[in-house]
Every structure is written in C-alpha cells, then in structure tokens.
Amino acid sequence: MKAFQMLFVLLLAAAAEGQSLHFGKCPRPPVQQDFNVAKYMGTWYEIEKLPALFEKGTCNQATYSLLSDGTVKVLNAELLSNGKMNSIEGVAKVKNSTQPAILDVSFFKGAPDSPYWVLSTDYQSYSLVYSCTYHYGSLHIDFAWILARTRLLNKEVVSQLHDELVSAGVNINNLLVSDQAGCEQSKGLLFHSSAKINERPIIGILAQNSRYLPPNSTGYIASSYVKFLESGGARVVPIMVNREAEEYKRLFNSINGVLLPGGSANITSSGYQRASKIFYELAIEANKRGDYFPVWGTCLGYEQLTVLTSGETLLTRTNTSGVSLPLLFTKEAKQSRMFKSFPAELMEALASEPLTENSHEWSVSLLSHNTNKDLKNFYKVLSTNTDGEIEFVSTVEAYDYPIYGTQWHPEKNAFEWRRPCISHAPSAVMNTFYMAQFFVNEARKNFHTFESEEEERSALIYNYNPVHSPPNSGFEQKYIF
C-alpha cells in the first residue's frame, strides 16, 4: 500500500511538471559508436528537450571540460525570469570503457548518479542526449536533449534527430523548443560576464636559423611578428631553436599560445621543424584534456602545420612570391571562429581588394588538401587563392582545436614597408589588428604562468633589442639572438 501511495504521489508530481512519464522499463537506445570524449568537450546550447523539473530558465547551455583524471567537469547554466543566472557544477564519468558514450553524471554528493547517453553527435554542430530513470519497478521518466554548438540548429537536422528518438522507442510528443532568443545580445552577457580570461597573455614566437645571420648568431625573429602580437595586447617570449625537449615543455607550461612565423627553414628536418613538432604535440595533448592552448602558423608556419598534421609534404610550386591578393572566402568563413567577429565592410574589402600579402613559392593546393584525409578532417578551409593556374589554400582553422594558419602575412600590412606589394590601405592595416586581436583573445583563454615574476621577466623579448635590417632585407627590423 505504501509503495502504491508513493507511486501515486510521483505520478501526480510528474504530471504537474509535465514530465515525460511512462509505464514500463526504460528504453535502451543505441548510442554513438567510437565516441570521442575529448572532441565532445566545450559548450553546447539546448535546442529542444523533454520537460525536466530541474530546468526553470531560458538560454540553457552546458559546458564540458576534460579533467586530468579522465572525468568530465559539467557546468550547466540558465537564465532565470528574475534576470539572475543559475548554474550548477557536476562531474561525469564513463561507466564502461567499452561504451564511452554512456556516462553517469553526479551533481550532489551522496545522491544517485544520473545517466547521460550520447545517442549521436558530429561533435561540430549537433548532439542528441538521452537519460531515463526507472521507479518502483513500474514506470520510467525519460529526458532527452537536442544540443547544438550554436543557439540555432537547422530544422532538417532537428527533424532527423526526432526520427532517431522515435526509432529508439522514445515518445517525443512532449518535446519543447528551448528559448535561446536574444541570449547573445543581452541575456548571454550574464554568462560571459563571469567567464575568466587571462588579462596578461604571453605568446611564444619560434625563432629560426638563416645563413644570412651574423657569425655566432643562433636565430632571428622579424620584429613585425612581435609588434603584431603586441598590437593585440600580448607580450612575447622568443622560442630558441635547438633546445632540449624538457626546456620546451617548461616553456609551454608558462606561455599562453605559440606563433610559427614565416621564413625559409626546412619543414622536414631543422631546428624550426623539431621545435614546432614538440609544441604542436603538446598543444594537441593539452587541448584534449581541456587546457585551451592556441597555435598559429603564418606562411612557412602554416606549411609546417600541414606537415605535422598529415605526416607528409604536400606542397605545390606556385607563382606567389611578392603579390597581394583578395581572399576567396569559402561558405564556412562567415561563421568561423576567426572571421565571425570581423566587420562586414572589412570582410567585403578582403574579398574584393588585393590586401593580403603573399611571399611564398610553395603552397598547399586545394586539391591536395581535399584528397588528403588527415588535412581535410582536421582543418576547415576558410579561404583560397589562385596564381592564375593553381587554386591553393590560404586560410584555415582546425575543427576541434584552436589551431590556425594563413599562407599570407597579416603582420606585414601595418609593420613592413620595404616591398611595394604590401598594401597599406586602411582596410589592410585594419585587418592586421583584427587578426592580432583574434589570436591574442584565443591566448587569453589559457592560464599557463611562469613560476615567478623574475623568470617571466627574464624570458620576455624586452631583454633583446631589435636591429635595423640592411637594405636587401625584406624586414624593417629583426631580433637576432
């Protein structure tokens, strides 16, 4: 009798809250095969859901971060009707390593874990999540969420996810559309206002050797790269070549991002290549565990990234040495992390005017990119260019990591004056600062620090003086080490 009374109370409570209550055991829908927890990390926005009494607000979102012990930090947030933000933290863990898409989530110590089943996801745009609790051997309450990386999701995708739920035996009659309207413009500010950022980012720039350096010199960095990052609000640490791996690892844990500059170093066997590989691999490992660490490659640096990603040299000779070109944007550019905050007039100028300076004799053709599985799956192409015969990739960003590359030189427009092909038009100079601001803002999401202020001061590039380059150099100034 007591069990029946409890069941009756539960039925009334669930009905009052409009929850999805059904007789019988929980369905056991198939989950995502070969689920990759690391790729799933980041923020997801709620698009639709089955009613959940623990959700009362709007602008619902969930942010997942991989912890060092392999568990996942869960941060759920919503905006309440009184204008205040409500959030709760929990921890998710995989129940069985053979089924990584089935997780248990705990929000309160001593309380039972809640199931979290990822039925399907492409990691980049949508996720379908299911949860179910079984009560008194007679009935179950199920929950489902359609999540997206943005606050909107294509209706066709939503319809497909509805079909998946139905095929899995889940009743979707009570699905509700979540309110994400105006969250970015007004309500969303409440979420962002509490986000921690690094207001003192330090970015490493990799030096390189050159046969034109003075005797006993170990490397150089063009001053324009330093000014580029400083214009975005960062300080710079030079990364010397031919150092021990342990030194690079200590430096990696002290700085907030890495820039691989253009130049003429060998990208398959050189000090530049070796150091790039170490920092690239450290960045991949860090990002997989939720330690956001950005990497940028310009010209040679971008070419180096393609070798590190694909394991191959996929360069094609192009007639692109000393020429400025407009960018041929792909459809992905507008909503990319890199360009989505650029003013419309600047994007129009970049697409219609020869503003981006190219100083390379080798390129990754679009054909090579698209036919190499590793490159195509890792990098989203944001723009291409052509030398009149060969279409080559000119701007990329990684799908799942804060790794970026430009075959052209964003730093030159504002800070280099020796080549007539470099545009100094207002839009070109504006582009320098927008690109710098973007990458430095990426570095602000990282919180590595030096062990002491003294160690930090001794590492900064302020300890060196730039020198005026001879007339035959393409740089106004260099730091020579």
C-alpha positions in Angstrom: 0.0 0.0 0.0 2.8 2.4 0.9 4.6 1.7 -2.4 1.3 2.4 -4.3 0.9 5.7 -2.4 4.4 6.7 -3.3 3.8 5.8 -6.9 0.6 7.8 -6.9 2.4 10.9 -5.5 5.2 10.5 -8.1 2.6 10.3 -10.9 0.9 13.5 -9.7 4.2 15.4 -9.3 5.5 14.3 -12.7 2.2 15.1 -14.3 2.1 18.6 -12.7 5.5 19.3 -14.1 4.6 18.0 -17.5 7.4 15.4 -17.4 7.7 12.5 -19.8 6.3 9.7 -17.6 5.6 6.2 -18.9 4.8 2.7 -17.6 7.4 0.0 -18.1 11.1 -0.1 -18.2 13.5 2.5 -19.7 14.2 2.1 -23.4 17.8 1.2 -24.2 18.5 3.1 -27.4 21.8 2.5 -29.3 24.5 5.1 -28.6 27.2 6.7 -30.6 29.8 4.3 -31.8 33.5 5.1 -31.2 32.5 8.1 -29.1 35.4 10.5 -28.6 35.0 12.3 -25.2 37.8 14.8 -26.0 36.1 16.0 -29.2 32.8 16.4 -27.3 34.2 19.0 -24.9 33.2 22.6 -25.0 29.9 24.4 -24.8 26.6 23.1 -26.1 23.3 25.0 -26.3 19.9 23.5 -25.7 17.7 23.5 -28.8 14.9 21.1 -27.7 14.2 18.9 -24.7 11.7 16.7 -22.9 10.5 18.5 -19.8 12.8 18.5 -16.8 11.6 19.9 -13.5 15.1 20.9 -12.6 15.2 23.4 -15.6 13.3 26.6 -15.0 15.0 29.2 -17.1 16.0 30.1 -20.6 19.3 30.4 -22.5 20.2 26.9 -21.2 23.7 25.7 -22.0 26.2 23.1 -20.9 29.9 23.3 -20.9 32.1 20.2 -20.6 35.8 20.2 -19.7 38.0 17.1 -19.6 39.8 16.7 -16.2 43.2 15.2 -15.7 41.8 12.0 -14.1 39.7 11.3 -17.2 36.4 12.5 -15.8 34.5 15.4 -17.2 33.6 18.7 -15.4 30.0 19.7 -16.2 28.7 23.2 -15.9 25.0 23.8 -16.6 23.7 27.3 -16.8 20.4 29.0 -17.4 18.9 32.5 -17.1 16.0 32.8 -14.6 13.0 35.0 -15.0 14.3 37.5 -12.4 17.3 38.2 -14.6 19.8 36.2 -12.5 22.0 33.4 -13.8 21.5 29.9 -12.2 24.3 27.4 -12.6 25.3 24.0 -11.2 28.5 22.0 -11.5 28.9 18.3 -11.6 31.2 15.5 -12.7 30.5 13.0 -15.5 32.4 9.7 -15.9 32.3 6.9 -18.3 30.8 3.8 -16.8 32.4 1.2 -19.1 35.4 2.0 -21.3 34.0 -0.2 -24.0 30.9 2.1 -24.2 32.3 5.7 -23.8 29.1 7.3 -25.0 27.3 6.1 -21.8 28.2 8.3 -18.8 27.0 8.9 -15.3 26.6 12.5 -14.0 26.8 13.4 -10.4 25.7 16.9 -9.1 25.3 16.3 -5.4 27.5 14.2 -3.0 25.6 11.1 -1.9 22.8 11.5 -4.5 22.4 8.8 -7.2 24.2 9.4 -10.5 22.1 10.4 -13.5 22.6 8.6 -16.8 23.8 10.6 -19.8 23.7 8.7 -23.1 25.0 10.3 -26.2 22.9 8.8 -28.9 24.5 10.6 -31.8 26.8 13.6 -32.4 29.0 15.0 -35.1 31.0 17.0 -32.4 30.8 20.2 -34.5 27.2 21.1 -34.8 24.7 18.8 -33.0 24.3 16.2 -30.2 21.4 14.0 -29.2 21.4 13.0 -25.5 19.0 10.7 -23.6 18.5 9.9 -20.0 16.0 7.7 -18.2 15.2 6.8 -14.6 13.2 3.7 -13.5 10.9 4.0 -10.5 9.2 1.4 -8.3 9.6 -1.4 -10.9 6.6 0.0 -12.8 7.3 3.3 -14.6 10.1 5.4 -16.0 10.7 9.1 -16.6 12.8 9.9 -19.6 14.7 13.0 -20.6 16.1 14.0 -24.0 18.0 17.0 -25.2 18.9 18.2 -28.7 22.0 20.3 -28.3 24.0 22.4 -30.8 27.3 24.3 -30.9 25.3 27.5 -31.7 22.0 28.8 -30.5 20.3 27.7 -33.7 20.1 24.4 -35.4 19.0 23.6 -38.9 15.3 22.3 -39.0 16.3 19.3 -41.1 18.8 18.2 -38.6 16.3 18.6 -35.8 13.8 16.5 -37.8 16.4 13.8 -38.3 17.1 13.7 -34.5 13.4 13.4 -33.9 13.3 10.3 -36.1 16.3 8.9 -34.2 14.4 9.3 -30.9 11.3 7.6 -32.3 13.3 4.8 -33.7 14.9 4.3 -30.3 11.4 3.9 -28.7 11.3 7.4 -27.1 8.0 9.2 -27.1 8.6 12.8 -28.4 5.1 14.1 -28.0 6.2 16.3 -25.1 9.3 17.8 -26.7 9.7 21.5 -26.0 11.6 24.1 -28.0 14.1 25.8 -25.8 14.3 29.6 -25.6 17.6 30.9 -26.9 16.3 34.2 -28.3 18.4 37.2 -27.6 20.9 35.4 -25.4 24.0 36.5 -27.2 22.9 40.2 -27.4 21.6 40.7 -23.9 20.9 37.7 -21.8 24.0 35.9 -22.8 26.1 38.7 -21.3 25.3 37.3 -17.9 27.0 34.1 -18.9 30.0 35.8 -20.4 30.4 38.3 -17.5 31.6 35.6 -15.2 33.9 33.9 -17.7 37.5 34.1 -16.5 40.0 35.5 -19.0 43.8 36.0 -18.9 44.4 39.7 -19.0 48.2 39.3 -19.3 48.7 36.8 -22.1 52.2 35.8 -23.2 52.7 34.2 -26.6 55.8 32.5 -27.8 57.3 33.1 -31.3 59.5 30.5 -32.7 62.9 31.7 -33.9 64.8 30.2 -36.9 68.2 30.0 -38.3 69.4 31.7 -41.5 72.6 31.7 -43.5 72.4 35.5 -43.6 72.8 35.9 -39.8 76.0 37.4 -38.3 78.6 34.9 -37.1 77.8 33.2 -33.7 74.1 34.0 -34.0 71.6 31.3 -33.2 68.4 32.6 -34.8 66.2 35.5 -35.6 62.6 36.8 -35.3 61.3 39.5 -37.6 60.1 42.4 -35.4 56.8 42.7 -37.3 55.6 39.4 -35.7 56.4 40.8 -32.2 54.6 44.1 -33.0 51.6 42.1 -34.4 51.0 40.3 -31.2 51.7 43.4 -29.0 49.1 45.3 -31.0 46.6 42.7 -29.9 47.5 43.1 -26.2 50.0 40.3 -25.7 53.6 40.1 -24.6 56.1 37.9 -26.4 58.7 35.3 -25.5 61.2 34.1 -28.1 61.5 30.4 -28.5 65.0 29.5 -29.4 65.8 26.6 -31.8 67.9 23.6 -30.9 67.0 23.4 -27.3 66.2 20.4 -25.1 62.7 19.0 -25.2 62.3 19.5 -21.4 63.1 23.2 -21.9 60.4 23.5 -24.5 57.9 21.6 -22.2 58.7 24.0 -19.3 58.2 27.0 -21.6 55.0 25.5 -23.0 53.6 25.4 -19.4 54.5 29.0 -18.9 53.1 30.7 -22.0 49.6 31.0 -23.5 50.0 30.4 -27.2 52.6 29.8 -30.0 53.1 31.6 -33.3 55.1 29.8 -36.0 56.3 32.6 -38.3 57.2 32.6 -42.0 60.7 32.2 -43.3 62.9 29.8 -45.1 63.6 27.0 -42.7 63.3 23.3 -43.7 59.9 22.0 -42.5 61.0 18.3 -42.5 64.5 18.5 -40.8 65.6 21.6 -39.0 65.6 23.1 -35.5 62.4 25.0 -36.6 60.7 21.8 -37.5 61.7 20.0 -34.4 60.6 22.7 -32.0 57.3 23.2 -34.0 56.6 19.5 -33.7 57.2 19.5 -29.9 54.9 22.5 -29.3 52.2 21.2 -31.7 52.1 17.8 -30.0 52.0 19.5 -26.5 49.1 21.7 -27.7 47.1 18.8 -29.0 47.6 16.9 -25.8 46.7 20.0 -23.7 43.5 20.8 -25.7 42.4 17.2 -25.4 42.3 17.4 -21.6 40.6 20.8 -21.7 43.6 23.0 -21.4 42.9 25.6 -24.2 46.2 26.4 -26.0 46.2 28.1 -29.4 48.7 27.7 -32.2 49.1 30.0 -35.2 51.1 29.4 -38.3 51.9 32.1 -40.9 53.2 31.2 -44.4 56.1 28.8 -43.6 54.4 28.2 -40.2 51.1 27.2 -41.9 53.1 24.8 -44.3 54.8 23.4 -41.2 51.4 22.7 -39.6 50.2 20.8 -42.7 53.3 18.5 -42.4 52.8 18.0 -38.7 49.1 17.1 -39.2 49.4 14.9 -42.3 52.9 13.5 -41.9 53.6 14.4 -45.5 54.9 17.3 -47.5 52.1 18.3 -49.8 53.4 21.5 -51.3 53.0 22.6 -54.9 55.0 25.3 -56.6 53.0 28.5 -57.3 53.8 31.9 -58.7 53.0 33.7 -55.5 56.2 35.4 -54.4 55.6 39.1 -53.7 52.0 39.6 -54.6 48.9 40.9 -52.8 45.6 39.1 -53.4 41.9 39.3 -52.3 40.7 36.3 -50.3 38.3 33.9 -52.0 36.2 33.1 -48.9 34.5 29.7 -48.6 31.0 29.4 -47.2 32.4 28.4 -43.8 34.3 31.6 -43.3 31.5 33.8 -42.2 30.7 31.6 -39.1 34.3 30.6 -38.4 35.9 31.4 -35.1 38.4 33.6 -36.9 36.2 35.8 -39.0 32.8 35.8 -37.4 33.5 39.0 -35.4 35.1 40.9 -38.3 33.1 44.0 -39.5 31.1 43.3 -42.7 32.9 46.1 -44.5 36.3 44.6 -43.7 35.2 41.2 -45.0 34.0 42.8 -48.2 37.3 44.6 -48.6 39.3 41.4 -48.0 37.1 39.7 -50.6 37.3 42.4 -53.3 40.7 44.1 -52.9 44.3 42.8 -53.1 45.1 43.3 -49.3 46.7 40.1 -48.2 50.5 39.9 -49.0 51.9 36.6 -50.2 55.7 35.8 -50.1 55.8 32.1 -50.8 56.9 29.9 -53.7 55.2 26.8 -52.4 51.5 26.3 -51.5 49.1 23.5 -50.5 46.8 23.2 -53.4 43.1 22.9 -52.7 43.2 19.6 -54.5 46.0 18.3 -52.2 44.1 19.4 -49.1 40.8 17.8 -50.2 42.4 14.5 -51.2 44.4 14.1 -48.0 42.2 12.6 -45.4 44.2 13.9 -42.4 44.2 17.6 -43.6 40.6 17.5 -44.8 39.3 16.1 -41.5 41.5 18.3 -39.3 41.2 21.8 -41.0 38.3 23.8 -42.2 39.3 25.8 -45.3 38.2 29.5 -44.8 39.7 31.0 -47.9 41.6 30.0 -51.1 43.6 31.9 -53.7 44.9 31.3 -57.1 48.1 32.2 -59.0 46.1 32.0 -62.2 46.5 28.3 -62.7 46.5 26.6 -59.3 44.0 27.2 -56.5 45.7 26.9 -53.2 44.5 27.1 -49.5 45.2 30.5 -47.9 43.4 30.4 -44.6 42.4 27.5 -42.3 41.2 26.8 -38.8 41.1 23.4 -37.1 37.7 21.9 -36.5 38.3 20.7 -33.0 41.4 22.6 -31.8 42.4 26.3 -31.6 44.9 25.9 -34.4 45.0 28.4 -37.2 47.0 29.0 -40.4 47.4 31.7 -43.1 49.5 31.3 -46.2 49.6 35.1 -46.4 51.1 37.6 -43.9 48.7 39.5 -41.7 51.5 41.2 -39.8 53.1 42.9 -42.8 50.4 45.5 -43.7 50.9 47.6 -40.5 54.6 46.9 -39.8 56.6 46.2 -43.0 57.4 48.9 -45.7 60.1 47.5 -48.0 58.1 45.6 -50.5 55.8 47.5 -52.9 53.4 44.6 -53.0 52.4 45.2 -49.3 49.2 47.1 -49.1 49.0 49.9 -46.5 45.4 50.8 -47.3 43.2 51.5 -44.3 41.4 48.2 -44.7 44.7 46.3 -44.9 46.0 47.8 -41.8 42.7 47.3 -40.0 42.9 43.6 -40.9 46.3 43.4 -39.2 44.8 44.5 -36.0 41.7 42.3 -36.2 43.8 39.2 -36.9 46.1 40.1 -34.0 43.2 40.7 -31.7 41.6 37.4 -32.6 44.6 35.3 -31.9 45.5 37.2 -28.7 41.9 36.7 -27.5 42.4 33.0 -28.1 45.5 33.1 -25.9 43.5 34.9 -23.2 41.6 31.6 -22.7 44.8 29.9 -21.5 46.1 30.3 -17.9 49.7 29.0 -18.0 52.1 31.1 -16.0 55.8 31.3 -15.2 56.8 30.0 -11.8 57.9 33.5 -10.7 57.9 37.1 -11.9 61.6 37.0 -12.2 61.5 34.0 -14.5 58.8 35.7 -16.6 60.8 39.0 -16.9 64.0 37.1 -17.9 62.1 35.3 -20.7 60.4 38.2 -22.3 61.7 39.6 -25.6 62.2 43.0 -23.9 65.6 41.7 -22.9 66.7 42.0 -26.5 67.0 44.9 -28.9 65.8 44.8 -32.5 68.3 45.8 -35.1 67.6 47.8 -38.3 68.0 45.4 -41.2 70.2 46.0 -44.2 68.7 47.4 -47.5 68.4 43.9 -49.1 66.3 42.5 -46.3 62.5 42.2 -46.5 62.2 43.2 -42.9 62.5 46.6 -41.3 63.8 45.2 -38.1 64.9 41.8 -36.7 65.7 40.4 -33.3 68.9 38.5 -33.6 69.9 36.0 -30.9 
